[in-house]
Amino acid sequence: MSTAYVVVTVLGAVMAGFSAGAVHFRAAWVVEPLADYGVPRAWWPRLAAAKAAGAAGLLAGPVVPVIGILAAAGLVLYFTGAVITIVRARWFSHIPFPLLYAAPALASLALAG
């Protein structure tokens, strides 16, 4: 296990955890765009839980590699779905935000092997 893998994985976990907390605590700068994209409010707690689970899984990755790999893959899929949602809502200027959060998860996935 390399230092780069650990650093990228912890960074990804912190970022995903922060994002989960922002949705869970209904930070206006996060939930207002969700509403604008047409994401139902009933989904928000599950979306926050999915990101929190991904963050926890990334942190478990250095100890149990298969969990880290699955968590990183799940977060990459989650943020790919976020990009698709933004594109469907035609808010093209918001595309970089989920990509920024997906980058460390994708890097963690690449470095895990």
C-alpha positions as CSV (number, residue, x, y, z in Angstrom):
1,M,0.0,0.0,0.0
2,S,1.5,3.3,-1.1
3,T,1.5,6.6,0.7
4,A,-0.3,8.1,-2.3
5,Y,-3.1,5.6,-2.0
6,V,-3.6,6.4,1.7
7,V,-3.5,10.2,1.1
8,V,-5.9,10.1,-1.8
9,T,-8.3,7.7,-0.1
10,V,-8.4,9.8,3.1
11,L,-8.9,13.0,1.0
12,G,-11.7,11.3,-0.9
13,A,-13.3,10.2,2.4
14,V,-13.2,13.7,3.9
15,M,-14.6,15.2,0.7
16,A,-17.5,12.6,0.5
17,G,-18.2,13.0,4.2
18,F,-18.3,16.8,3.9
19,S,-20.7,16.5,0.9
20,A,-22.9,14.0,2.9
21,G,-23.0,16.4,5.8
22,A,-23.9,19.3,3.6
23,V,-26.9,17.5,2.3
24,H,-27.9,16.0,5.6
25,F,-27.8,19.4,7.4
26,R,-29.5,21.1,4.4
27,A,-26.8,23.6,3.5
28,A,-28.5,26.1,1.3
29,W,-25.7,26.2,-1.2
30,V,-26.2,22.4,-1.8
31,V,-29.9,21.8,-1.5
32,E,-31.0,24.8,-3.5
33,P,-29.3,23.4,-6.6
34,L,-30.7,19.9,-5.9
35,A,-34.2,21.4,-5.9
36,D,-33.3,23.3,-9.1
37,Y,-32.2,20.0,-10.8
38,G,-35.5,18.4,-9.9
39,V,-34.1,15.9,-7.3
40,P,-37.1,15.1,-5.0
41,R,-36.6,16.1,-1.3
42,A,-37.5,12.6,-0.2
43,W,-34.3,11.4,-1.9
44,W,-32.0,13.8,0.0
45,P,-31.5,11.7,3.2
46,R,-30.7,8.6,1.1
47,L,-28.3,10.5,-1.1
48,A,-26.5,11.8,2.0
49,A,-26.4,8.3,3.5
50,A,-24.9,6.9,0.3
51,K,-22.1,9.5,0.3
52,A,-21.5,8.9,4.1
53,A,-21.3,5.1,3.4
54,G,-18.9,5.7,0.6
55,A,-16.7,7.9,2.9
56,A,-16.7,5.2,5.6
57,G,-15.9,2.5,3.0
58,L,-13.0,4.5,1.7
59,L,-11.6,4.8,5.3
60,A,-11.9,1.1,5.7
61,G,-10.1,0.5,2.4
62,P,-6.5,0.4,3.7
63,V,-7.5,-2.2,6.3
64,V,-10.0,-4.2,4.1
65,P,-9.1,-3.5,0.5
66,V,-12.2,-4.9,-1.1
67,I,-14.4,-2.6,0.9
68,G,-12.3,0.4,-0.2
69,I,-12.5,-0.7,-3.8
70,L,-16.3,-1.1,-3.7
71,A,-16.7,2.2,-1.9
72,A,-14.6,4.0,-4.4
73,A,-16.5,2.4,-7.3
74,G,-19.8,3.3,-5.6
75,L,-18.8,7.0,-5.2
76,V,-17.6,7.2,-8.8
77,L,-21.0,5.8,-9.9
78,Y,-22.8,8.2,-7.5
79,F,-21.0,11.3,-8.9
80,T,-21.5,10.1,-12.4
81,G,-25.2,10.0,-11.7
82,A,-24.9,13.5,-10.3
83,V,-23.3,14.7,-13.6
84,I,-26.1,13.1,-15.6
85,T,-28.7,14.8,-13.3
86,I,-27.0,18.2,-13.9
87,V,-26.8,17.6,-17.6
88,R,-30.5,16.6,-17.8
89,A,-31.4,19.8,-15.8
90,R,-29.2,21.8,-18.3
91,W,-27.1,23.5,-15.6
92,F,-23.9,22.9,-17.5
93,S,-21.9,25.3,-15.4
94,H,-22.4,23.0,-12.4
95,I,-20.8,20.0,-14.0
96,P,-17.3,20.6,-12.4
97,F,-18.6,20.2,-8.9
98,P,-19.4,16.5,-8.9
99,L,-16.3,15.8,-11.0
100,L,-14.2,17.5,-8.3
101,Y,-15.7,15.1,-5.7
102,A,-15.4,12.1,-7.9
103,A,-11.7,12.7,-8.7
104,P,-10.2,11.4,-5.4
105,A,-12.6,8.4,-5.4
106,L,-11.5,7.6,-9.0
107,A,-7.8,8.1,-8.1
108,S,-8.3,5.8,-5.0
109,L,-9.8,3.2,-7.2
110,A,-6.8,3.5,-9.7
111,L,-4.2,3.3,-6.9
112,A,-5.8,0.4,-5.1
113,G,-4.7,-2.1,-7.7
